[in-house]
Amino acid sequence: MITNPAIARFLLPGLAMACCLLTPACKKNPEQVGGVQNELVVLAEITADNPLKIPVSKSIQVGTGGVITFDKVTTAKVTVTPDNGGASWICWLNNSTDYSTDPASIYTSQQKPKPNTTYHLKVADPLTGTVTAQTTIPSRPHLIRMDTSSDSRKGLPVLKMRVLLKDPPDTTNQYVFEALKELLRLQRVFTWQGKTYDYSTQAGKNLYEQVKNEPGVRLRTDTLSTNKFLRLSLYTDDRNVDNAQVSTLDSPFARIFLPDKVFNGQAYTETIYVDRTYFRAAGGQGPGRVLLMVKSVSPELYNYLFWYEQYKANIATLPPDQLYSPPGNIQNGLGIFGGSSKRQWTYYFDDLN
């Protein structure tokens, strides 16, 4: 899950946990009356050309009402099947310590989905039941131009990002803009006889002392992802974005939502302002890199994330027992299985030496 500005776990690229998981408890949905059954919860965004990562948890009914909490699921069989007659991909439970504090179990596969393809998800747990869903990954955003510059917005230092998009006239496309600070772990490594060694281990140090004078052997700094992210606040002055339905455009947003209707078959320039506060490490925060993303997303994912953006506007005024999980497409369960294609730019502002 991601909070802003506090550091939190990022379950999937581009997809934060639902409001339910941001509060101690919540109700299932606005139409729910009476009790709820314990159900599987899936919050998954599959992205073209990125390895699969499927978070799975289960809802647990509290008392006799509609309030639920969540727990990890470690006994599920998770498969993703392309709609082109290909074999199913099995996602295995990932026990990496990088995910140990996540509120959901993480199932992963090195298989990479492709654009313009429909995928079917099946999560079968012997203790909780079986859920299914499907999504179609859209085409990658067609960018004509992208540029950035330093700027100031009402006294706040920002990075100004301008993107010229060309939307295909024969399809309905919806776009989401995001900015993240990915926290990194620095590692000193060296290569000897074609193999890379970690200098931070005692065995690595011993070997380095033996071979350090051989040709081509030198220490260098490598970076590893910690799977922790900061979500950076975004601003825009474009009244055509769907965010204008949520609150004033002077407000910071977790994402900017650009609907298809603004294009009319023409190119369109979108300007986004990214809060620079967390571009550089401070206050004990480790080094990292800034990720700017433009995504073309499936309709169900767009609607789910936009619903979540509206929730944020209400969190400050509504008690937790009046917050509801957004409606998703998980059959016989809760959550979302959505598809996206993205363009991403990476910037380094921290000293990584």
BELKAWO-V516109 format. One record per backbone hydrogen bond with DSSP energy under -1.0 kcal/mol. NH is the residue of the N-H (numbers start at 1). CO is the residue of the C=O. If there is no record, write none. Layout:
# BELKAWO-V516109
{{NH | CO} {NH | CO}}
This chain:
# BELKAWO-V516109
{{8 | 229} {10 | 227} {15 | 12} {21 | 18} {22 | 19} {26 | 68} {27 | 323} {32 | 29} {41 | 57} {42 | 334} {43 | 55} {44 | 336} {46 | 338} {48 | 340} {49 | 113} {50 | 47} {52 | 109} {52 | 111} {54 | 107} {56 | 105} {57 | 41} {58 | 71} {59 | 39} {60 | 69} {62 | 67} {68 | 26} {69 | 60} {71 | 58} {73 | 56} {77 | 124} {79 | 122} {80 | 89} {81 | 120} {83 | 118} {89 | 80} {91 | 78} {92 | 108} {94 | 106} {99 | 96} {100 | 97} {102 | 99} {105 | 56} {107 | 54} {108 | 92} {109 | 52} {116 | 137} {119 | 135} {120 | 81} {121 | 133} {122 | 79} {123 | 131} {124 | 77} {125 | 129} {129 | 125} {131 | 123} {132 | 331} {133 | 121} {135 | 119} {137 | 117} {143 | 141} {144 | 164} {145 | 164} {147 | 162} {149 | 160} {151 | 158} {153 | 156} {156 | 153} {158 | 151} {159 | 274} {160 | 149} {161 | 272} {162 | 147} {163 | 270} {164 | 145} {165 | 268} {166 | 142} {175 | 258} {176 | 295} {177 | 256} {178 | 293} {180 | 291} {181 | 230} {182 | 289} {183 | 228} {184 | 287} {185 | 224} {187 | 222} {189 | 220} {190 | 197} {192 | 195} {195 | 192} {197 | 190} {199 | 188} {201 | 198} {205 | 201} {206 | 202} {207 | 203} {208 | 204} {209 | 205} {210 | 206} {211 | 207} {212 | 208} {214 | 211} {217 | 214} {220 | 189} {222 | 187} {224 | 185} {226 | 183} {229 | 8} {230 | 181} {231 | 3} {232 | 179} {234 | 253} {235 | 273} {241 | 238} {242 | 257} {244 | 241} {245 | 242} {246 | 243} {247 | 243} {251 | 248} {253 | 234} {256 | 177} {258 | 175} {263 | 260} {266 | 263} {268 | 165} {270 | 163} {272 | 161} {273 | 235} {274 | 159} {275 | 233} {276 | 157} {279 | 276} {285 | 282} {289 | 182} {290 | 347} {291 | 180} {292 | 345} {293 | 178} {294 | 343} {295 | 176} {296 | 341} {297 | 174} {298 | 339} {302 | 298} {303 | 299} {304 | 300} {305 | 301} {306 | 302} {307 | 303} {308 | 304} {309 | 305} {310 | 306} {311 | 307} {312 | 308} {314 | 311} {315 | 311} {317 | 314} {318 | 314} {322 | 319} {323 | 320} {325 | 27} {331 | 132} {333 | 330} {334 | 40} {336 | 42} {338 | 44} {340 | 46} {341 | 296} {343 | 294} {345 | 292} {347 | 290}}
